[in-house]
Amino acid sequence: MNTNKTCSCCSVSRTDISQTNHSIAPSDYWGGKIRFKDKMVYISGGDFLMGTDDEEGFPSDREGPVRNVKVEPFYIDNHTVTNKEFKQFVEETNYQTVAEKFGWSFVFHEFLTLEQLNNEKQLQNVPWWYAVRDAFWYQPEGSGSTIEQRLDHPVLHVSWHDANTFCEWAGKRLPTEIEWEFAARGGLEQKKYPWGDELTPDEKHYCNIWQGKFPQYNSKEDGYLGTAPAKSFPPNNYGLYNMSGNVWEWCSDWFNKDIEHSTQKSMRGGSYLCHKSYCNRYRVAARSSNTMDSSSGNIGFRCVSDV
């Protein structure tokens, strides 16, 4: 059984770098209406078997035991929030993300220039991550980069606070882990992935993850080195895109509810950096977490709303 306790390849926290925390003011952006309603899918709810006892799972992440859970009906975005959608939010509210307030965010080494590799702060315990100055949602690799050709890609460098505020503005909320996993499974019972148990059925790729040897070489067999457009690859049976891979998705839950003063919020789905040899967390039962003020080039989110 897998005993790996961390997912530092895919998830890196601001606590890895000593910084003074910025306070987050209560949101003033409640919009009073549901935005981007046409992308939402109705999920009728019901009972399902949540979690896994599979030997590929991580017991330390509390993926198991498998338990029967009841889900009330809800709506969920059929894809993650895109750069275009987040851009509209910022233009209407003048919102400033946590990364912008800190002045930096985490970027994977493959996307940096030689100058950045020489001048930005490299994390010693996870040397493929750099704390890059001026890396924000609208310039994901730092100064000089742009989202202009990636407006249909997931927005990046958003903290839990940023995602939660966007959801409030859009008249929605972040999903619970129960809702997220129920939706990701698409009606399939106890399958590893949103489409079944085989990662590449008929040698076709159904998600954007790492191929090759992490972190040195990505063969890009699925077509992407970084993010893919938010509506890439075949959707699951509920019509939801990229529930595995592409970007980690923030959830509303605390990662460890047993800790009285927990600081970690749950994330689901894995990202384009996940590889079976290091971070096999693109399975639908897999979990990860991060602090609420952390952001990086592989964390995004999607919204849900009550019926």
C-alpha positions as CSV (number, residue, x, y, z in Angstrom):
1,M,0.0,0.0,0.0
2,N,1.3,3.5,-0.9
3,T,2.6,5.4,2.1
4,N,3.7,8.6,0.4
5,K,2.6,11.4,2.7
6,T,3.2,14.5,0.6
7,C,2.3,15.9,-2.8
8,S,5.0,18.6,-3.0
9,C,5.5,18.0,-6.7
10,C,2.0,19.3,-7.4
11,S,1.3,21.4,-4.3
12,V,3.6,24.0,-2.7
13,S,2.7,26.3,0.2
14,R,3.6,29.9,1.1
15,T,4.7,28.4,4.5
16,D,7.7,27.0,2.6
17,I,8.9,30.6,2.4
18,S,9.0,32.8,5.5
19,Q,6.5,35.7,4.9
20,T,4.3,37.9,6.9
21,N,0.7,36.9,6.3
22,H,-1.6,39.5,4.6
23,S,-5.0,39.9,6.2
24,I,-8.0,39.2,4.0
25,A,-10.8,41.6,4.4
26,P,-14.4,40.3,4.2
27,S,-15.7,40.2,0.6
28,D,-17.6,43.2,-0.7
29,Y,-18.3,41.6,-4.1
30,W,-21.5,39.7,-3.6
31,G,-23.3,40.2,-6.9
32,G,-26.8,39.2,-6.2
33,K,-27.1,37.1,-9.4
34,I,-25.7,33.9,-10.8
35,R,-23.0,34.6,-13.4
36,F,-21.9,32.1,-16.1
37,K,-25.1,30.1,-15.5
38,D,-25.0,28.4,-18.9
39,K,-21.9,26.4,-17.9
40,M,-23.6,24.8,-14.9
41,V,-24.8,21.2,-14.9
42,Y,-27.6,19.9,-12.7
43,I,-26.5,17.0,-10.4
44,S,-29.5,15.2,-9.0
45,G,-27.6,13.8,-6.0
46,G,-28.2,10.5,-4.3
47,D,-26.1,7.9,-2.4
48,F,-22.6,6.8,-3.5
49,L,-19.5,5.1,-2.2
50,M,-17.0,7.8,-1.4
51,G,-13.2,7.2,-1.0
52,T,-11.1,4.2,-1.8
53,D,-9.3,1.3,-0.1
54,D,-7.3,0.7,-3.3
55,E,-3.6,-0.1,-2.8
56,E,-2.7,2.9,-5.0
57,G,-4.3,5.2,-2.4
58,F,-2.6,7.2,0.3
59,P,-4.0,6.2,3.7
60,S,-2.3,9.3,5.3
61,D,-4.5,11.5,3.1
62,R,-7.6,9.8,4.5
63,E,-8.8,8.7,1.2
64,G,-10.5,5.8,2.9
65,P,-12.2,3.9,4.2
66,V,-14.9,3.5,1.5
67,R,-18.1,4.8,3.0
68,N,-21.7,5.4,1.8
69,V,-22.5,9.1,1.5
70,K,-25.7,10.9,0.6
71,V,-25.5,13.9,-1.6
72,E,-28.3,16.6,-2.0
73,P,-28.9,18.0,-5.5
74,F,-26.7,20.8,-6.7
75,Y,-25.3,22.6,-9.8
76,I,-21.7,22.5,-10.8
77,D,-19.6,24.3,-13.4
78,N,-18.8,21.9,-16.3
79,H,-15.3,23.3,-16.4
80,T,-12.9,25.3,-14.2
81,V,-13.0,29.0,-14.1
82,T,-11.1,30.4,-17.0
83,N,-8.8,33.4,-17.4
84,K,-11.5,35.1,-19.4
85,E,-14.1,34.7,-16.6
86,F,-11.6,35.8,-13.9
87,K,-10.7,38.8,-16.0
88,Q,-14.3,39.9,-16.1
89,F,-14.5,39.5,-12.3
90,V,-11.4,41.7,-11.8
91,E,-12.5,44.3,-14.3
92,E,-15.9,44.6,-12.6
93,T,-14.6,44.7,-9.0
94,N,-10.9,45.9,-9.1
95,Y,-10.1,42.8,-7.0
96,Q,-6.5,42.2,-6.2
97,T,-5.4,38.6,-5.6
98,V,-3.4,37.4,-2.6
99,A,-0.4,36.7,-4.9
100,E,-0.5,40.3,-6.1
101,K,-0.5,41.5,-2.5
102,F,2.5,39.3,-1.7
103,G,4.2,40.3,-4.9
104,W,5.0,36.7,-6.0
105,S,3.7,33.2,-6.6
106,F,5.1,29.7,-7.3
107,V,6.1,28.7,-10.9
108,F,7.3,25.4,-12.2
109,H,11.0,25.5,-13.4
110,E,10.2,24.4,-16.9
111,F,8.4,27.6,-17.6
112,L,11.1,30.0,-16.5
113,T,13.8,31.8,-18.5
114,L,17.5,31.4,-17.7
115,E,17.5,34.8,-16.1
116,Q,14.6,33.8,-13.8
117,L,16.3,30.5,-12.9
118,N,19.4,32.4,-11.9
119,N,17.6,35.2,-10.0
120,E,14.4,33.9,-8.4
121,K,14.2,31.9,-5.2
122,Q,14.4,28.2,-5.6
123,L,12.9,25.9,-3.0
124,Q,15.5,23.5,-1.6
125,N,13.1,20.7,-0.6
126,V,11.2,20.9,-4.0
127,P,13.8,22.4,-6.4
128,W,11.4,22.3,-9.4
129,W,9.4,25.1,-7.7
130,Y,10.5,28.8,-7.7
131,A,9.0,31.7,-5.9
132,V,8.8,34.1,-8.8
133,R,8.3,37.8,-8.4
134,D,5.3,39.3,-10.3
135,A,3.9,35.9,-11.1
136,F,0.1,36.6,-11.0
137,W,-3.0,35.3,-12.7
138,Y,-2.6,37.6,-15.7
139,Q,1.1,36.9,-16.2
140,P,1.5,33.3,-15.0
141,E,5.2,33.0,-15.6
142,G,6.1,36.4,-14.2
143,S,6.9,39.7,-16.0
144,G,6.7,39.5,-19.7
145,S,4.2,36.5,-19.8
146,T,0.6,36.9,-20.7
147,I,-2.7,35.1,-20.8
148,E,-3.8,36.6,-24.1
149,Q,-3.5,33.3,-25.9
150,R,-4.8,31.3,-22.9
151,L,-8.1,33.0,-22.2
152,D,-9.9,29.6,-22.4
153,H,-7.4,28.0,-20.0
154,P,-8.0,27.7,-16.2
155,V,-7.1,30.7,-14.2
156,L,-3.9,30.1,-12.2
157,H,-2.2,31.6,-9.1
158,V,-5.5,31.9,-7.2
159,S,-5.5,31.3,-3.5
160,W,-8.5,29.8,-1.6
161,H,-9.5,33.3,-0.6
162,D,-9.4,34.5,-4.2
163,A,-11.5,31.5,-5.4
164,N,-14.0,32.0,-2.6
165,T,-14.4,35.7,-3.4
166,F,-15.0,34.9,-7.1
167,C,-17.6,32.4,-6.2
168,E,-19.4,35.0,-4.0
169,W,-19.3,37.5,-6.9
170,A,-20.7,34.9,-9.3
171,G,-23.5,34.0,-6.9
172,K,-22.0,30.6,-6.3
173,R,-19.7,28.8,-3.8
174,L,-16.9,26.3,-3.7
175,P,-17.8,22.6,-3.7
176,T,-17.6,20.4,-0.7
177,E,-15.4,17.4,-1.2
178,I,-18.4,15.1,-1.2
179,E,-20.0,17.1,-4.0
180,W,-16.8,17.3,-5.9
181,E,-16.1,13.5,-5.8
182,F,-19.8,12.6,-6.5
183,A,-19.6,14.9,-9.6
184,A,-16.2,13.6,-10.7
185,R,-17.3,10.0,-10.6
186,G,-20.0,10.7,-13.1
187,G,-22.2,7.9,-11.9
188,L,-19.5,5.3,-12.0
189,E,-19.1,3.3,-8.8
190,Q,-15.6,2.9,-7.3
191,K,-13.7,3.6,-10.5
192,K,-10.2,5.1,-10.3
193,Y,-10.9,7.8,-12.9
194,P,-13.9,9.8,-14.1
195,W,-14.0,7.5,-17.2
196,G,-13.2,4.1,-15.6
197,D,-10.2,2.1,-14.2
198,E,-7.8,2.3,-17.2
199,L,-5.8,5.5,-17.5
200,T,-5.5,5.4,-21.3
201,P,-8.2,3.2,-22.7
202,D,-7.5,2.3,-26.4
203,E,-4.2,4.2,-25.9
204,K,-6.2,7.5,-25.8
205,H,-5.5,10.2,-23.2
206,Y,-8.4,11.4,-21.1
207,C,-6.6,13.9,-19.0
208,N,-3.7,16.3,-18.8
209,I,-1.0,14.9,-16.5
210,W,2.8,14.3,-16.7
211,Q,4.3,11.8,-19.0
212,G,7.9,10.8,-19.0
213,K,10.2,11.2,-16.0
214,F,9.3,13.7,-13.3
215,P,10.5,16.4,-13.0
216,Q,13.2,16.3,-15.7
217,Y,11.3,15.3,-18.9
218,N,7.7,15.5,-20.0
219,S,7.1,13.8,-23.3
220,K,3.8,15.7,-23.7
221,E,2.0,12.6,-25.0
222,D,-1.3,14.1,-24.0
223,G,-0.4,17.2,-26.0
224,Y,0.4,19.6,-23.2
225,L,3.4,20.7,-21.1
226,G,1.4,23.1,-19.0
227,T,-2.3,23.7,-18.8
228,A,-4.8,22.6,-21.4
229,P,-8.0,24.6,-22.3
230,A,-10.6,24.2,-19.6
231,K,-12.8,22.1,-22.0
232,S,-10.2,19.7,-23.1
233,F,-10.5,15.9,-23.4
234,P,-13.8,13.9,-23.3
235,P,-16.1,15.0,-20.4
236,N,-17.4,12.4,-17.9
237,N,-20.9,11.0,-17.9
238,Y,-22.2,14.2,-16.2
239,G,-20.7,16.4,-19.0
240,L,-17.8,17.7,-16.7
241,Y,-14.4,18.4,-18.2
242,N,-11.0,17.8,-16.6
243,M,-12.1,16.4,-13.3
244,S,-8.7,14.6,-13.4
245,G,-5.5,16.5,-14.1
246,N,-4.9,20.0,-15.6
247,V,-5.2,22.0,-12.3
248,W,-5.9,21.3,-8.7
249,E,-9.3,22.5,-7.6
250,W,-10.0,24.2,-4.3
251,C,-12.9,22.8,-2.2
252,S,-14.6,24.4,0.8
253,D,-13.6,21.8,3.3
254,W,-10.8,21.8,5.8
255,F,-8.4,19.0,4.9
256,N,-8.2,17.6,8.4
257,K,-11.4,18.3,10.2
258,D,-10.1,16.7,13.4
259,I,-7.6,19.5,14.0
260,E,-9.1,22.3,16.0
261,H,-7.1,25.1,14.4
262,S,-6.6,23.6,10.9
263,T,-5.0,25.9,8.3
264,Q,-5.2,23.6,5.3
265,K,-8.1,23.6,2.8
266,S,-8.7,20.6,0.6
267,M,-7.9,20.4,-3.1
268,R,-9.1,17.8,-5.6
269,G,-8.3,16.4,-9.1
270,G,-4.5,16.6,-9.4
271,S,-2.8,18.7,-12.1
272,Y,-0.6,18.6,-15.2
273,L,2.3,17.9,-12.9
274,C,1.0,14.7,-11.4
275,H,2.8,11.5,-12.4
276,K,2.2,8.0,-11.0
277,S,5.8,7.6,-9.9
278,Y,5.6,10.7,-7.6
279,C,2.1,12.0,-7.1
280,N,-0.6,9.6,-8.1
281,R,-3.4,12.0,-7.1
282,Y,-5.3,12.4,-10.3
283,R,-7.6,9.6,-9.1
284,V,-11.1,10.7,-8.2
285,A,-10.7,9.6,-4.6
286,A,-7.3,11.3,-4.1
287,R,-6.9,14.4,-1.9
288,S,-4.4,17.1,-1.3
289,S,-4.4,20.4,0.6
290,N,-2.8,23.8,0.9
291,T,-2.9,26.9,3.1
292,M,-5.6,29.4,2.2
293,D,-3.1,32.1,1.1
294,S,-1.1,29.8,-1.2
295,S,-1.1,30.0,-4.9
296,S,0.9,28.4,-7.8
297,G,0.9,27.8,-11.5
298,N,-1.2,24.7,-11.2
299,I,-4.1,25.6,-8.8
300,G,-7.5,26.6,-10.0
301,F,-11.1,26.0,-9.1
302,R,-14.7,25.5,-10.3
303,C,-17.9,26.7,-8.6
304,V,-21.2,25.0,-7.5
305,S,-24.5,26.4,-6.4
306,D,-27.5,25.1,-4.4
307,V,-30.7,24.1,-6.1
